[in-house]
């Protein structure tokens, strides 16, 4: 920055009073020092927001999804859209109260030069990143010297990465990917489909590889993700194609954001996994392999009655469950029907070893009310037709289960648990088959008596089926909110692997292969190439398939619980191979500083509520957050808590002094946080000041 010295003391004093002067494209500023002193930099204000330049490709979409799902504010500029903003100095920066402001703390580009290497927009971005120390992610590009890599023809590799064993390097573990253990296998779900393509190339000077893989010869390793430091800037270079659903991206996504934001940003992420076991104490009906249906269902005629050969846990099964939990360090949620258990006991000599065992081990589980006898809480079902429909009176008015009946089902189940010394949170509820809530197409609205009955019992969090209603919503106006749950493809009506595989074949085989053809009729489904062997299909195909699906939820910052049934813990105990695979795969990927978070239902509900309020505040433009030197300031509307992530050692400013901020996870500290008493904003003190531009 240059300025002209005055010829008199008065002129020098006037110039010393000027706040800032402009240089080049951007307002990088120095406060004028007293005569004879060296001018010290004025720390700029860096707004906690990311700029995303979108070309409509899968890679940018994946990074954007990570920002959105974790609560990081971002602004999107869509390439090829008429009237889009021009990226220039005025768009990128300005001054606030005389202080230079960077509007964005990081930049996500489709590749290293989406505007062309010599374009004014590229020049503006380059100058901006250099001036403010802002980092850039090249979401997907090829290997070449322009991004700090050799060409793949120089002992590199270009081609399919399906099944490739990549590794987080020592630099990656010491840097943005320190929450990973090291090995990272690329997905290979189909022999007939190319799932990942990429470039593996050797780094040049200035390039630090964070994730690498063997090159074509196998003699050396090349980079797939790395940092290219050059020309006073830093780029994160990704040289493999991906989408937001692929595990290799989902696992690396956290580190991409931490690198981009230098570890200081709005939003937070956890890896959640909870499992609800429905129908505890109650028997479940069994699949009939000859009829290809479940006796007792409205559309299953003939064969044995549903109650003749039910599936129900034994005391030995319960003992095994408690032991499995202790060995795995993982707690299941027992979603119980006490009345169904009492009916079973009355029908079997007045004793029930299963109930006795579970009650004795009651402190080893979490418990959730599932209603006393598991009735359907919605409309009265007319099962004279298939599919069933809601029954109506003579005037055509829908017949509903009453408020009193619903309330009694909830309260009786709660009272039974209290009498047995079982700790149960009355604010949580799972209804049988998620009934009472709307069930399309037959029952398109909630039972109008449901919300009042929930209020009668103090229920605030009611489970819903995420496959039908993936988002949280209110139930009536009484204050209860849904908690969506993921169904697991371990069926409620099977006790053996052969039964499970037979039903799976029926659902996912074409008519030509003897299946129901449902997979042909549903555009969202895929048919098996051939029916599975009932002797081996469960372990060889269904278990890894279901474990992969669930693990993808876990690594996507998705707190929704998964749900299964007590029958899955009985007989051949089909659930455990799936859970063991999920936990083993998870622990093979992640370091000890990123453990699985196992929230209960109310905590999941609260998480969704906070996220909804935060997203609404961001959409309305009512959040202000920025960093100046080692101080972070966050202002949100009254009553809205903000998700914030910062480095270890960060302190929160209190009215007097400072206190510890957040909780540790994946090498960072994060929390939903709001201002302390008599404060209007959250103020954090970082452990060290970011490097001045």
SVG drawing of the C-alpha trace seen along z (x, -y; Angstrom):
<svg xmlns="http://www.w3.org/2000/svg" viewBox="-76 -22 87 96">
<polyline fill="none" stroke="black" stroke-width="0.4" points="0.0,0.0 1.4,-3.4 0.6,-6.9 2.2,-10.3 3.9,-12.0 2.7,-15.5 5.0,-18.4 3.7,-19.6 2.8,-18.2 -0.9,-19.2 -1.1,-17.2 0.5,-14.2 -2.0,-14.3 -4.9,-14.5 -3.6,-11.5 -3.0,-9.6 -6.7,-10.1 -7.8,-8.3 -9.0,-4.8 -8.1,-2.7 -6.8,-3.0 -7.5,-0.7 -4.9,1.3 -5.5,3.2 -8.7,5.2 -9.4,5.6 -9.3,3.6 -6.5,5.2 -5.8,2.6 -3.2,1.3 -4.0,-1.1 -1.6,-4.1 0.9,-4.1 2.4,-7.1 5.2,-8.8 8.3,-6.7 6.6,-3.5 6.0,-0.4 2.4,0.0 0.7,3.0 -2.0,5.0 -5.6,4.4 -7.1,7.8 -9.9,8.2 -13.4,9.4 -13.9,12.8 -17.6,13.7 -18.4,17.3 -20.0,18.2 -18.8,20.3 -19.0,19.3 -20.1,22.3 -19.7,21.9 -22.0,24.6 -21.7,26.2 -24.6,28.6 -22.2,31.6 -22.4,34.3 -19.1,33.3 -20.2,29.7 -23.7,31.0 -22.0,33.4 -20.0,30.7 -23.0,28.4 -25.0,31.2 -22.4,31.5 -22.6,27.8 -26.4,27.8 -26.8,30.9 -24.3,29.7 -25.6,26.1 -22.8,24.2 -24.1,21.1 -23.2,20.8 -24.0,18.7 -24.4,20.4 -23.5,18.9 -24.8,21.1 -22.7,21.1 -24.6,20.8 -27.5,19.0 -28.6,15.8 -28.2,12.8 -26.0,14.6 -23.7,12.4 -20.4,11.5 -17.6,12.6 -15.5,9.5 -13.8,7.5 -17.1,5.8 -18.9,9.2 -16.2,10.8 -15.3,8.0 -16.0,4.6 -15.5,2.7 -17.6,2.6 -17.1,-0.3 -13.8,-1.0 -12.5,2.6 -12.0,4.7 -14.4,7.6 -14.1,10.9 -17.6,12.0 -16.7,15.7 -14.3,17.8 -13.9,20.4 -14.6,21.0 -15.8,24.2 -15.2,24.5 -16.1,27.3 -12.5,27.4 -9.4,25.2 -10.5,22.9 -14.3,22.9 -14.2,19.4 -11.1,19.9 -7.5,19.3 -7.2,15.8 -10.8,14.5 -11.4,11.5 -13.4,13.6 -10.5,16.0 -8.2,13.1 -10.6,11.6 -10.8,14.9 -7.1,15.3 -6.5,11.8 -9.2,12.3 -7.8,15.6 -4.3,14.2 -5.4,11.1 -7.5,12.7 -5.9,16.1 -9.1,17.8 -8.9,21.4 -10.3,23.1 -11.7,26.6 -11.4,27.9 -14.3,30.4 -13.1,32.7 -10.4,32.3 -7.8,34.3 -4.2,34.7 -1.9,32.2 0.9,29.8 -1.6,26.9 -2.9,28.5 0.5,29.6 0.4,33.2 2.3,35.1 0.3,36.3 -1.0,39.9 1.2,40.9 4.1,40.3 3.8,43.5 0.2,42.6 -3.2,44.2 -6.5,43.1 -9.5,45.4 -12.0,47.2 -11.5,46.9 -14.1,49.5 -12.9,51.5 -9.5,49.6 -7.9,49.5 -7.1,45.8 -5.2,44.6 -5.3,41.5 -1.6,40.4 0.3,39.3 -0.2,35.7 -3.9,36.3 -4.1,37.8 -2.1,34.9 -4.3,32.4 -7.9,32.3 -8.6,36.1 -7.3,36.8 -10.7,38.4 -9.9,41.3 -7.8,44.4 -6.2,44.6 -7.7,47.3 -10.5,46.2 -12.0,48.7 -13.9,47.3 -17.3,48.8 -17.8,51.6 -21.5,52.6 -21.9,53.9 -19.7,55.8 -21.7,54.4 -21.6,50.6 -18.6,48.2 -19.1,46.5 -16.0,44.4 -13.5,43.0 -10.4,41.1 -6.8,40.0 -4.0,41.2 -0.8,39.1 2.4,38.3 2.7,34.9 5.0,32.2 6.6,29.5 4.1,27.6 1.6,30.5 0.8,32.5 -1.2,35.6 -3.8,36.4 -5.4,39.4 -3.5,41.7 -3.7,45.0 -1.5,47.3 -0.6,46.1 -1.1,48.3 2.2,50.1 1.6,50.5 5.3,49.6 4.4,46.1 1.5,44.3 -0.3,41.2 -2.7,38.6 -6.5,38.6 -7.0,35.7 -4.3,33.2 -3.4,29.6 -1.6,27.6 0.2,24.5 1.3,22.1 1.3,18.4 0.3,17.4 -2.9,19.6 -4.0,23.1 -6.2,25.4 -7.7,28.8 -7.4,30.9 -9.8,33.9 -9.1,36.1 -11.8,38.7 -15.5,38.5 -18.1,38.9 -21.7,38.1 -23.2,37.3 -24.4,40.9 -21.1,42.7 -19.4,43.7 -15.9,42.6 -17.1,39.0 -19.3,39.2 -16.4,40.3 -14.1,37.5 -16.7,34.8 -16.1,33.6 -12.4,33.1 -13.1,31.2 -15.2,28.7 -12.6,28.5 -9.8,27.8 -11.9,25.2 -12.9,23.3 -9.6,23.8 -11.5,25.5 -13.7,22.5 -17.3,22.5 -20.9,22.5 -22.6,25.9 -21.6,29.2 -21.6,32.9 -21.8,36.1 -22.0,39.8 -25.2,41.1 -26.5,44.6 -29.4,45.8 -31.5,48.9 -35.1,49.3 -36.3,52.8 -40.1,52.7 -42.7,55.2 -40.6,56.2 -42.7,58.7 -45.1,59.2 -44.9,62.1 -44.6,61.4 -46.4,63.3 -44.3,65.6 -43.9,65.5 -45.4,68.5 -43.0,69.6 -45.7,71.6 -48.2,68.8 -45.7,66.0 -47.5,63.9 -47.9,63.6 -51.0,65.4 -53.0,62.9 -52.5,60.1 -55.6,58.9 -54.3,60.0 -53.1,63.5 -55.8,66.1 -55.5,69.8 -52.8,71.6 -52.1,71.5 -53.4,68.7 -51.0,66.0 -50.8,67.1 -50.0,70.8 -46.2,70.4 -45.3,66.9 -41.7,65.6 -40.9,64.4 -37.6,63.9 -36.8,66.3 -35.0,65.6 -31.8,67.0 -32.2,64.5 -32.5,61.7 -29.4,62.8 -27.5,62.9 -28.7,59.3 -27.4,58.0 -24.1,59.7 -23.8,58.4 -24.4,54.8 -21.7,55.0 -19.2,56.5 -19.9,54.0 -20.4,50.9 -23.7,50.2 -27.1,49.7 -30.4,50.8 -33.7,49.1 -36.4,51.6 -39.7,50.4 -42.2,52.4 -45.8,53.6 -46.4,54.7 -50.0,55.7 -49.1,58.1 -46.6,59.6 -49.2,60.0 -51.6,61.7 -48.8,64.1 -48.2,64.9 -51.8,65.6 -52.0,67.9 -48.8,69.8 -49.4,70.9 -49.1,67.5 -45.3,67.3 -43.0,65.6 -39.2,66.1 -38.5,63.5 -40.2,60.7 -38.5,61.7 -35.1,61.6 -35.6,58.3 -37.0,56.7 -34.0,58.0 -31.7,56.4 -33.8,53.3 -31.0,50.8 -28.9,52.1 -31.4,50.8 -33.2,47.7 -37.0,48.1 -39.7,46.5 -43.4,46.8 -45.0,48.7 -48.6,48.7 -50.0,51.5 -51.3,54.0 -50.1,52.6 -53.5,51.7 -54.0,49.7 -54.5,46.1 -55.9,44.6 -59.2,45.0 -61.3,48.2 -59.9,50.5 -62.3,52.1 -60.5,55.3 -63.2,56.7 -61.3,55.3 -57.6,55.5 -56.0,53.1 -58.0,52.2 -59.8,48.8 -61.0,46.6 -64.5,47.5 -67.2,44.9 -70.6,44.4 -73.9,44.1 -73.2,40.5 -69.8,41.3 -67.9,39.9 -64.6,41.7 -64.6,43.8 -61.6,43.1 -60.1,44.7 -61.2,42.4 -59.0,40.0 -59.8,42.0 -58.7,45.3 -55.5,43.9 -54.7,42.2 -55.3,45.4 -53.0,47.4 -50.2,45.0 -50.8,44.5 -51.4,48.2 -48.1,49.1 -46.2,46.3 -47.7,47.4 -46.7,51.0 -43.1,49.9 -43.0,47.7 -44.4,50.5 -41.6,52.8 -38.9,50.2 -38.2,49.5 -37.1,46.0 -39.1,44.7 -39.4,41.2 -43.1,40.3 -42.3,37.7 -41.3,40.5 -43.7,42.7 -43.7,45.2 -47.2,46.3 -47.8,49.7 -47.0,49.5 -46.7,45.8 -50.5,45.8 -52.5,42.7 -50.2,40.8 -51.4,40.5 -51.0,43.6 -51.3,43.0 -53.3,43.8 -55.9,45.2 -55.6,42.6 -54.2,39.3 -54.5,37.4 -53.6,38.0 -56.3,39.4 -57.7,36.1 -57.9,37.7 -54.2,38.5 -52.7,35.1 -55.1,34.6 -54.3,38.0 -50.6,37.3 -51.0,34.1 -53.0,36.0 -49.9,38.2 -47.2,35.5 -45.9,37.0 -43.6,34.6 -41.8,37.0 -43.7,39.6 -41.9,41.9 -42.7,41.8 -41.5,43.9 -38.7,42.1 -39.4,44.1 -42.8,42.4 -42.1,39.1 -38.4,38.4 -38.7,34.9 -39.9,33.9 -43.4,32.3 -45.9,31.3 -48.8,33.6 -51.9,31.4 -51.4,28.2 -50.6,29.8 -46.9,29.6 -45.8,33.1 -43.3,33.6 -42.4,36.6 -39.1,38.4 -38.5,40.1 -37.0,43.6 -35.3,45.6 -36.7,49.1 -34.0,51.8 -34.5,54.6 -34.4,57.3 -38.1,58.3 -40.3,58.5 -42.0,61.7 -38.9,64.0 -36.9,66.0 -34.5,67.8 -32.1,66.9 -33.9,69.1 -37.3,67.4 -35.7,64.0 -34.1,64.9 -37.3,66.5 -39.3,63.3 -36.5,61.2 -36.6,63.2 -40.4,62.8 -40.1,59.0 -37.0,58.4 -37.4,61.1 -39.1,60.6 -42.2,62.5 -40.2,64.6 -37.9,65.7 -40.9,66.6 -41.1,63.4 -43.9,60.9 -42.7,58.6 -43.0,55.7 -39.5,54.7 -40.6,54.4 -43.6,52.3 -41.7,49.8 -39.4,47.5 -37.4,46.9 -36.6,50.6 -34.2,53.0 -34.8,56.7 -32.2,59.3 -30.4,60.8 -31.4,64.1 -33.1,65.4 -30.7,65.8 -29.8,69.2 -31.9,69.6 -29.1,71.4 -26.5,68.7 -28.2,65.6 -28.8,63.9 -25.1,63.9 -23.5,63.4 -25.9,60.7 -28.5,59.3 -26.3,58.7 -23.6,56.6 -26.3,54.9 -28.2,53.8 -25.1,52.9 -23.9,50.7 -27.2,48.9 -27.3,48.2 -23.6,47.2 -24.2,44.6 -26.9,43.1 -24.4,43.1 -21.7,41.2 -24.1,38.6 -24.8,36.7 -28.2,38.4 -29.6,38.7 -32.7,40.7 -32.9,44.0 -33.1,47.3 -35.9,49.7 -36.2,53.5 -38.4,55.9 -37.9,58.3 -38.2,61.2 -34.8,60.2 -33.3,61.0 -35.0,64.4 -34.4,67.9 -31.4,67.4 -30.9,63.8 -30.7,62.3 -30.0,58.7 -26.6,59.3 -24.6,60.0 -25.9,56.8 -25.1,54.7 -21.7,56.3 -20.9,55.5 -22.0,51.9 -20.0,51.4 -16.9,53.2 -16.9,51.3 -17.3,48.0 -14.5,48.7 -12.3,49.7 -12.8,46.3 -12.9,43.9 -10.3,43.0 -11.2,43.1 -11.8,39.3 -14.9,39.8 -17.0,42.5 -20.6,43.4 -23.1,41.2 -26.0,43.2 -28.8,40.7 -32.2,41.6 -35.4,40.6 -36.0,37.3 -32.4,36.2 -33.0,36.9 -36.2,34.9 -34.5,32.0 -31.7,32.1 -34.2,31.9 -36.0,29.0 -32.8,27.0 -31.8,27.7 -35.2,26.5 -34.9,23.2 -31.4,22.7 -32.2,23.4 -35.1,21.0 -32.9,18.2 -30.3,18.8 -32.9,18.7 -34.3,15.4 -30.8,13.8 -31.0,13.3 -27.7,14.8 -24.5,12.7 -21.2,14.5 -17.6,13.5 -14.1,13.9 -11.6,11.1 -8.2,12.4 -8.7,14.8 -12.3,13.7 -15.5,15.3 -18.8,13.5 -22.2,15.1 -25.6,13.3 -28.8,15.2 -32.5,14.4 -33.6,14.6 -34.3,18.2 -32.3,19.7 -29.2,21.6 -26.3,21.7 -24.2,24.8 -20.5,23.8 -17.3,25.8 -13.9,24.5 -10.5,25.9 -9.5,27.5 -8.7,24.9 -11.4,22.5 -13.0,20.6 -16.4,19.0 -16.7,15.4 -18.8,15.2 -20.0,12.0 -16.9,12.4 -14.0,14.3 -14.2,17.3 -15.4,20.9 -14.8,24.1 -16.6,24.2 -18.5,27.2 -17.6,30.9 -14.8,32.7 -15.6,34.6 -13.3,35.7 -10.5,33.5 -12.6,30.3 -15.0,28.8 -18.5,28.0 -21.9,27.3 -25.3,25.7 -24.7,22.5 -26.4,19.2 -25.4,16.0 -24.9,16.1 -27.0,14.0 -26.9,10.2 -25.2,10.9 -26.6,10.3 -24.1,12.5 -21.9,15.6 -18.2,14.6 -15.5,17.3 -11.8,16.9 -9.8,19.1 -6.6,20.7 -4.4,18.9 -5.1,16.1 -5.5,17.1 -2.7,16.0 -3.0,12.4 -3.4,11.9"/>
</svg>
